[in-house]
């Protein structure tokens, strides 16, 4: 790895952990912050950072989040689904539509099953009686997340390109 990659990975880790620490200040926006954290790795992957760097930063972020964030549900949600989703989403961008959706939905079903078992056995919350409600909520959330993720990443890339072009034009004058 180059020093540039190590620097970007450490900045990504710091940004993810700091974003999740905001949950202590504003506890009502847990899911929004988890979604924002999943955007970071996708944006970096889309602008050309290597997958190895993103994977290493994901592993390090998981370790730091376990030790720094004492809110169990946030840690579990990040480790199982939100932390890796940006990488999965951006890695499958160049696949055919069918293969892309199969990989993304496969990731979703594996994450949902792991999340169900984590909630049932680690946190000891019984949700067996409402398994179909859990499944419907998860599917609706995943579909909404796919749509919002693509919109947010495109918009952020567009804004940064416009600012970069404006700065180049201003600098040349």
C-alpha positions in Angstrom: 0.0 0.0 0.0 1.1 3.5 -0.7 1.2 6.2 1.9 -1.6 7.9 0.1 -3.9 4.9 0.5 -3.0 4.5 4.2 -3.8 8.2 4.7 -7.2 7.9 2.9 -8.0 4.8 4.9 -7.3 6.4 8.2 -9.3 9.5 7.3 -12.2 7.3 6.3 -12.0 5.4 9.6 -11.9 8.7 11.5 -14.8 10.1 9.6 -16.9 7.0 10.1 -16.2 6.8 13.8 -16.8 10.6 14.4 -20.1 10.4 12.5 -21.3 7.5 14.6 -20.2 9.3 17.8 -22.8 12.0 16.9 -25.4 9.4 18.0 -24.5 10.2 21.6 -25.5 13.9 21.0 -28.5 13.3 18.9 -29.8 9.7 19.6 -32.9 10.0 17.4 -31.0 9.9 14.1 -29.3 6.5 14.4 -30.4 5.1 11.0 -29.7 8.3 9.2 -26.1 8.4 10.5 -25.6 4.8 9.7 -26.8 5.5 6.1 -24.4 8.4 5.9 -21.5 6.3 7.1 -22.3 3.7 4.4 -22.0 6.5 1.8 -18.4 7.3 2.6 -16.9 4.1 1.4 -19.0 4.1 -1.7 -18.0 7.7 -2.6 -14.3 6.9 -2.1 -14.6 3.7 -4.2 -16.4 5.6 -7.0 -13.7 8.3 -7.2 -11.0 5.7 -7.6 -9.7 4.5 -4.3 -8.7 0.8 -4.3 -11.0 -1.9 -2.8 -8.3 -3.2 -0.6 -8.0 0.2 1.1 -11.8 0.3 1.7 -11.8 -3.2 3.1 -9.0 -2.5 5.5 -10.7 0.7 6.6 -13.9 -1.3 7.2 -12.2 -3.9 9.3 -10.4 -1.2 11.4 -13.7 0.8 11.7 -15.5 -2.2 13.0 -12.8 -2.8 15.7 -12.9 0.9 16.7 -16.7 1.0 16.8 -16.8 -2.0 19.0 -14.6 -0.3 21.5 -15.7 3.3 21.2 -19.5 3.1 20.7 -21.2 1.4 23.6 -24.6 1.4 21.9 -24.9 -2.3 20.9 -27.6 -2.0 18.2 -25.5 0.7 16.3 -22.4 -1.4 16.5 -24.2 -4.5 15.3 -26.0 -2.7 12.4 -22.7 -1.1 11.3 -20.7 -4.4 11.4 -23.4 -6.6 9.7 -24.8 -4.3 7.1 -24.2 -0.6 6.8 -20.4 -0.7 7.0 -20.0 -3.0 4.0 -22.9 -1.9 1.9 -21.1 0.9 0.2 -18.4 -1.5 -1.0 -21.0 -4.0 -2.2 -23.1 -1.4 -4.0 -20.2 0.2 -5.8 -18.4 -3.0 -6.6 -21.5 -4.3 -8.4 -22.0 -1.1 -10.4 -20.5 -2.5 -13.6 -22.3 -5.9 -13.6 -25.4 -6.6 -15.7 -28.7 -5.6 -14.1 -29.6 -9.1 -13.1 -26.2 -10.0 -11.6 -26.0 -6.7 -9.8 -29.4 -7.2 -8.2 -28.7 -10.8 -7.3 -25.5 -9.8 -5.5 -27.0 -6.9 -3.7 -30.1 -8.9 -2.6 -27.9 -11.8 -1.6 -25.9 -9.4 0.6 -29.2 -8.1 2.0 -30.6 -11.5 2.9 -27.3 -12.6 4.5 -27.2 -9.4 6.5 -30.9 -9.6 7.5 -30.4 -13.2 8.7 -27.3 -12.3 10.6 -29.1 -9.3 12.1 -32.0 -11.4 13.1 -29.8 -13.9 14.9 -27.8 -11.1 16.5 -30.9 -9.4 17.8 -32.4 -12.7 19.0 -29.4 -14.2 20.7 -27.0 -11.4 21.6 -29.5 -8.7 22.6 -32.1 -11.3 23.6 -35.1 -9.6 22.1 -37.8 -12.0 20.9 -39.1 -11.0 17.5 -40.1 -14.5 16.3 -43.8 -13.6 16.7 -43.5 -10.8 14.2 -41.0 -12.4 11.7 -43.1 -11.5 8.7 -43.3 -7.8 9.8 -39.5 -7.8 10.4 -39.1 -9.2 6.8 -41.4 -6.6 5.2 -39.7 -3.7 7.1 -36.2 -5.0 6.1 -37.2 -5.3 2.4 -38.8 -1.9 2.3 -35.9 -0.3 4.0 -33.4 -2.0 1.6 -35.3 -0.9 -1.5 -35.4 2.7 -0.1 -31.8 2.5 0.8 -30.7 1.4 -2.7 -32.6 4.3 -4.3 -31.4 6.9 -1.8 -27.9 5.6 -2.0 -27.6 6.0 -5.7 -29.2 9.5 -5.6 -27.0 10.7 -2.8 -23.7 9.4 -4.3 -24.5 10.9 -7.7 -25.4 14.2 -6.2 -22.3 14.4 -4.1 -20.1 13.5 -7.0 -21.8 16.1 -9.2 -21.4 18.8 -6.6 -17.8 18.1 -6.0 -17.1 18.1 -9.7 -18.8 21.4 -10.2 -16.8 22.9 -7.3 -13.6 21.4 -8.7 -14.3 22.8 -12.2 -15.2 26.2 -10.8 -11.9 26.3 -8.8 -9.9 25.4 -11.8 -11.5 28.1 -13.9 -11.0 30.7 -11.1 -7.4 29.6 -10.6 -6.6 29.9 -14.4 -7.9 33.5 -14.5 
